Amino acid sequence: MKEDIFKDYQERLNSLDENIRAVTLKHATDFHLNKNCSKEEAIERGITKAEIANRKL
């Protein structure tokens, strides 16, 4: 389901590490469905949150 929502952004997601991609999709889905973000904004916010968590900032 997560991949279906963001299939238009697959190229952007493919540039990410596999672990970051999975976390990004989780966060992006949450942002898109619960925070009323556009898909593009949700992907970018998801990437940011996943990268920060990965670096433990």
Steps between C-alpha positions, in 0.01 A plus 500: 500500500774747594676445170173559311439838661846626409558318169547835322800565727668162447805656334554725802454208738736275303785742567472425873659222701261206542459554876446874459246432223290274725497752785432783254194322362369440852539865599382633163183293518433634849562860390283463190206327667501661844657842454330594172829548313527468125677186379808701403519676836439172684787329313741785575398516866524122524851502353607773738360321805655166395842657434497681835399183685769304318765752603349528851493879489 
